[in-house]
Amino acid sequence: MLEQMLLRGRFVPSEPPKRRGATSADPEQSLLDTLTQLLGSVPWGKMGLGMAVLLITAMVPWGTGQLLAAMDRQFMHVEVAGTLKGESRNALERHAGEWLGESFFTTDLADIKVSLEQRPWVESAAVRREWPDRLVVEVREHKPLAYWNDRALISRTGEVFRPGNRDVAGVLPRLRGPEGRSREVIDMGRTMANALEARGMGFAGIALEERGAWTLTLANGIEVALGRDQVEQRFERFLTVYGERLASRADQVERIDARYTNGVAVRWKPLAQASDNNS
């Protein structure tokens, strides 16, 4: 009886309570559930679309290159456009002809443009491709304003250029001066030419010496010395004296010196030369 009571009184640990629904495979099942949830949350449609876009983007340059390679031709013809006076159309065609046989698509047209604009008469050049094998060159020439130092020309934009055939420019005023001072000479010549034209007189040219003295040449061949100082005032005085005293005898005048304070000095042509001019 006592033994039975002792057995009943011995502490026997009880089994831990089981979680409801839990089994020995629960950790693996939980991991699987987590992966399923993660995969289910991935936007597979958007990812597929993005990959497709990336693939197409990568393929476009390759496809374009393949297409251009298949379509590429060589330049076989040169066409020169533009109104030409100083340049020869044949010479320009020969110049641009250096690129005949080159690739229609890969040739750098900027190189052709730069090369053409090295020619003295060419102010600017535009170059374009014309399918399937034509190179078109449009040239704009310098428009000459005057001769410069008898060796070059000055354009209407004030640029000095030196073509070998400058005489094709025709009859133009002749400007002279130190190199690098062409703009100064142009401005003075333009001012005087406008003043002369307003009085019915012609302008043939103007010269600036190294020491700064100016000499004006009229269309009738008369030279007018204006010196270095007070050039504008001396020019105005010359206009007054010429209009009042000398215009009627202009064919007898060789040179006028306007460097005096209150008047001008006149050098007359030899009598025989003046008589020839009157006859």
Order of alpha helices (4+ residues) and beta strands (2+ residues): alpha-alpha-alpha-beta-alpha-alpha-beta-beta-beta-beta-beta-beta-alpha-beta-beta-beta-alpha-beta-beta-alpha
